[in-house]
């Protein structure tokens, strides 16, 4: 490392910071060679980030060169300020999202649950992906998967607002399609909120039924006891926040041998690929037989390369807890729909 000595008591870098302007000074390089130094403070938005120091042996800096060094220092300080602000916003958004997703509401004890949230490895920003569970009466649980459009702190804040609205509406124990209708109407009145997709699944273990409703979200999948995955045909209504409404309810039998899988688009979507092809890749999967929900979820992420997804990934796996000696209430239609 080249170290210059300055005849003056104060180094030009310290003077430049104190005076907040470029400073030139004579310097002596190792070996006794005479040189000149110019120091320009790195100042931006009233904050000091350091000093740009340039040395020239056997010559001096012209006024134009000194001005150029000063201009370069200002640009550098501005970039540093923007980078630090960006990093601070990213940390805030990530901390907010981790706090919100770390402990979703407790499902009923008769339901096994596993969740994962994976920020995108290709983006420095956090998205609005989220999941939630709401414990209802009579042993039922409402499972929620949502995705607010956009990234960054605003998306994370809107995600929190959707989650709060959802908890309030769900506490009234309405069917999923009516929960979406009320949530859509409530959020549509807040013009600053970004639209969001949302999938609801109300699981009733005692009856062996799952009831679904979707607001622009991708369909869930059910993994059978043989490890084969199949998509559930859920009518897709408009995203939340549009005020349009029009959500439908569809029911399906769900046994303790089956695992319900809900996810955001980051799990399956690939750049340049049609969404139907992405969903087909999921439906073609054959997973390990007899695996628990945690192991099954890890295998899904591994098989679909969730760790290297191009977007954030939120995914939830749920399974009715098997109680020996109990049977479902009776046969249920595999697909029944209800309108508004």
C-alpha angles and dihedrals in degrees: 000000000000112000120189126198121222122209092213121084092239122055113235091242091061092045091049091055093045094047095034092224138089115286128196124201141166116260139186118221124208108287093037097278114155117235142163126234131203120196122193121187119237099229127162132158092354094305131112119227100172139278135296107221124190127182130198122189119214096006147051137248118255121227089255092052091049090051089049091053089050092050091048090050091053092050092048092050091049091052091049091051092050092047092051092047090049091050091049092051090047092051091048093049093046093048090049093049094045090051091050096046100036095084116019116191116289114267119216112281091245090068125075113213139187127177137183134187118192120183114220113270092210097053133061091206129085120232133214098257113139145159134199142179124210120195111224135187124281095032095297128136130201112218117201133194120179142168124198113207115252136019140261135047095322091055091048091050092049089048089057090050092051091048092051092048090048094053091051095048094043091054088070088066095231120161113271096256091053091047088057091047093054093042091051092050093048095049095041088066090061104075094191094061119102119230117260139192119229138183122197127194121182108198119201107188095182092060097030093236135133119195118200138194128174135203102195093311131134115264121261124244130226118212112208129216089265091058094252117138124218131181121238114231102233119171108244117227126188120289119271117268096042095095090222098111119179103145125166132208123226125183131204136180113253122191130194088251091062129076123212115218122197122178148158123250094262089076096063111012119103127187113268093008125119113245091235089059090050092052091046090056089056093046091052094058121117111199133193115290116237097014120147120243093261093051091042092053092049090051092051091052091048095048093047093041093239092169090066099039119144091228136032115287127215117175136171131191122194133180132180108249110244116234112192114236095026127104133194116267092255144293116325131198108262093225124017122164134204126190128213 
